[in-house]
């Protein structure tokens, strides 16, 4: 609760503290990396399709082989090029909303003390 002056009188307004002009904040950057920009374009979550600001999204760059390890030997035997040909890799940039990142265990909740550490959290 906070005090408010109305027409020269001090009144205790029946408004919860959450609506006070000085709201507490959980993170130093408010969960975004926007800084000086007024607006940031939205991206679509890879998992659920939710529209999420690009600076708030959690992204993960995945590099995978197009062929699984068990099938590589079979391909080499069947190929006319032999071992000299390398199978191309698949590069995918996955962009998640916060909900899907936590649900898919890309991100984890951290304690208040651990939130102050500024390191990469993505595996």
Secondary structure, DSSP 8 states (H G I E B T S, - for coil): --EEEETTEEEE-S--GGGSSS---SSTTTT---TT-S---EEE-TTT--EEETTT-EEEEEEEESS-HHHHHHHHHH-SSGGG----EEEEEEEE-HHHHHHTTSS----TTGGG--S----
